[in-house]
Amino acid sequence: MIRIFFSVLGVLFTLLLVFCASFVGRLGLEMREQQPAYEKLAVDITRELSRNWTVKDIEAHYAAALAPKLRGRTAQAPFERLRSLGPLRYADNVKLHTGWTLKAMREVRSPAQAAEWLAVLLRQTVRVTFLGKFANGFADVTLELRNEGGRMKLWHLRIDSREQLRSPRQKPHQISHV
């Protein structure tokens, strides 16, 4: 009787492991298949932002948890300096980074790292990086997208200009040859 009980328990445990492995594998495969769409979305969001460099232009793309943070003047302040870059012309060297790689799985050394890796996968978080060529210079762009209600939403945005930017209030230096 006890032998049958443990045999059934072993079979159930094995089925649970197979189910979990197939679930995680399906998520990873889906993220890989959607790679071109995620890359296009990231470039489109940056292009929309760079038209006027206002937060309101990309408000629809932000995750719901970030919406309250986008309503003040402080949300617009980081984009004021980037305004002098102008609109995005093209994106080069677009790369998608997910937690679903063989290398990432091999680097897991502790239960905490495994939990973090699994959380990134379950939240379907992807990071897109590219070099943006704007009208007045280049910038490194990093966007983090997360699944929210079946759609990828912007969770994090970072634009690091490679150019020395002027403040919008600062006038260019004039040189006269008298």
Buried (B, 14 or more C-beta within 10 A) or exposed (E): EEEEEEEEEEEEEEEEEEEEEEEBEEBBEEBEEBBEEBBEBBBBBBBBBBEEBBBEBBBEBBBEEBEEEBEEEEBBEEBBBBBBBBBBEEBEEBEBBBBBEEEBEEEBEEEEEEEEBBEBBEBBBBBBBBBBBBEBBBBBBBBBBBBBEEEBBBBEBEBEBEEEBBEEEEEEEEEEEE
